[in-house]
Each structure stands twice: as structure tokens, then as C-alpha cells.
């Protein structure tokens, strides 16, 4: 399983240093319902959530993660379940392949979930200018400088 390091702007990391980490989720009853949330799965497998306006690096307490993105949970027919979940985090730029880490954390908490991200996101770093890019509609072109983006994930140190 890949470990994702923070790849976002240093000024954001500095601004949120010392902020409390996200709330650990050990059961469905710990999870705020019917509101979008920022989430991370820490390297020890803990699911943590915070207000959607929170930075993922703050939610992670500044550390590395196994997964990061946004989620929404609801109670449906008496069962707490994830209704939307993505890997959208421009701070960590995780691959869609990080879903098994999310699935394990949700399963451990007894939270019903989809079989994969409902909104998978693909990120690439531009080799020409270094900018982080969100790939949309299989358009592998840097939004800043127009250079071609690599086909494979490329945020590893």
C-alpha cells in the first residue's frame, strides 16, 4: 500500500501547523451525517474527518496518509452509510488505487460503503513546470503551461 506525503503548498502546511488533527472515527455514531467532510486515513489505518473547509494536511495532523479526499455519510433505512466519497485532495494527490485503505477503515468502523470511489480523481504533476493537475476527461495536459502530463502517477519523492 502506497503512503502519500503532503505535496501541496508549503505555506498551507505552515498555516495549519498546530491545528488539531481530524476526529478519529471508530464507529458510525462518530461520523457527522449529511454534510460533506474532509477525510484522511492515517498510516496506522485510522479514519479521521474534519469540516470540509479544512485542509487535508491539518486533518492528518501534518503526517503522511494512506488515503485522503471528501466524503458524505447519511442514515438510510437505519444504517449509516457513505453516499459520496472521493480521493480529491490537492494536498496529497492520492491515486484512485488508495480505496482499499478507505474500505478497511470504514469496514473496521462498521460503516456501510460503496465498492469504490463514487467520484475518482486523477492527479498528475507537470514535469515541465511542477504544477499539480487534476486530470479531467482523460485530458493529460497541464492547465498552467500546456505541457503533456505523464500517464502514470508521479508524486513520489
Steps between C-alpha positions, in 0.01 A plus 500: 500500500638839397561767763421851381706796617368855497573657160300821535627853558745542789316815613181300556687239704659778707168682547326190645794372706376457853134474400329197657493183290167377369262302719574126501205289386466163674126446447222636284369697797827704496435622146318829432212434261367676191788743457809478280814428700873502445649162586835325520606148585818529704790256459374302801166450320295751702223684316497867602248762389477876521285781368507507119675839504789342694829423332580131465846555650336644814253210516802265486679687778773588249587137433503262209181317397378187326205689349339844498195662348144603573201298617136534598316255723127461557268277699296300251242250628665516841851426366782754493658484157735695283300651213781695329873454526797620297877508512498871424783650701732747330719486811580129466389423140425133574429249228157338462684179595503621864138387542586171679647702790173696524295181475695337786454804724126523426452124543683511835259773614198304377402767248327385180680619188506483121737256331721780369524879489178653374713782356853375418754773434825476302791729585826558317794729561622687194861406427550832318377752760444288813131594540249254647222420253162337525446294183150538358346306211833321436653836403866457604614858442631742761247771578782749565761450225325267252767227515397137471444330835637153573267201466609364841472652847819699570499659844742255662813660646 
